[in-house]
Amino acid sequence: MSGKSCQVMVKPTGSVCNLDCKYCFYLEKEKLYPDRKNHYKMSEETLELFIRQQIAAQDIDEVIFAWQGGEPTLMGIPFYRKAIEFQQRYCGGKTIVNTFQTNGILISDDWAAFFREHDFLVGVSIDGDAALHDEWRMTRSGKPTHEKVENAVRCLAQHDVEFNTLTVVNRTNMHHPIQVYRYLKSIGSRYMQFIPLVERCGENGLAQPQDKHIAMTPWSVDSLQFGQFLNVVFDVWIREDIGDIGIQLFEQTLAAWCGLPPQVCVFAPTCGSAFAMEMNGDVYNCDHFVYPQFKLGNIHQKTLRQMNHGEQNLQFGSDKQRLMAQECHFLSMEIRLLWRLSETSLFTLCVRRNQS
């Protein structure tokens, strides 16, 4: 990490959500904030301070605001209108980009019109068709959600809102890669993210990062299962849709082999440039490391720039590179293998090369 810029996944409602997805790793974070249910909304004071600091922390011309949760639509549209107002006030000539990850339940014509007006890029969480999606993504009263999410996608499309889809690969949909992929195509997704569900069984629901030998949850997937899912999707994508549909993992892998700088933190040699911020201004090293020992500070006491350049963050970032295996066979493969994709899958080639 150069230390010149940082991304922040800001959670204006913290872990509070209007769904109760069985596999969600972030709902457990309510245990870190016992009064969360009564005081879960970010204040205007914290919002303004965050926006001012986020812009000031960047030494580049583009500043990205990533609104996540919990469920960020619970804040209501007026909150984000105020955010736009603060962004315009403090941008100093920099380009502002807003991204918004939602479960889609509250998306309406008003929300879609707002997103379109301010050029938000919206990510919609959807795990496939109704049978696959509703297995895990339920309301707090146990009702299915797929119909509402599909309606949200339709609403965004009708308002010409740029959107992509985020799909969690779990123990159910991992067996149906083609079904998942073709369904996402059918609803108009032109950019897809697939992330593996990897969750450990921790005491009281909080599995600590240093706990190396605890069991995985029954709904998690292992590396081979995730790889097999991607393998099948890749073969369909390369035959039918390359150039028309983007899949983040494939594009970033190809970019890495071509020597291009990583745009996603998991492909970077070091960490420490993608923070998570809670509704009260607490900042953590990473969205997946929201634990007390990884808290960098609070924006009301320390600036984002100070946290970004601080020793704790730099150490966290370098630990990834220091602890990595000395040689990664996947990244050392010759680029010439890419030209054989019509005969066999890229990921199969990786496995064969790694085993030889």
Secondary structure, 3 states (H helix, E strand, C coil): CCCCCCEEEECCCCCCCCECCCCCCCHHHHHHCCCCCCCCCCCHHHHHHHHHHHHHCCCCCEEEEEECCCCHHHHCHHHHHHHHHHHHHHCCCCEEEEEEEECCCCCCHHHHHHHHHCCCEEEEECCCCHHHHCCCCEECCCCECHHHHHHHHHHHHHCCCCEEEEEEECCCHHHCHHHHHHHHHHCCCCEEEEEECCCECCHHHCCCCCCCCCCECCCCCCHHHHHHHHHHHHHHHHHHCECCEEEHHHHHHHHHHCCCCCCCHHHCCCCCCEEEECCCCEEECCCCCCCHHHEEEECCCCCHHHHHHCHHHHHHHHHHHHHCCCCCCCCCCCHHHHHHCCCCCHHHHHHHHHHC
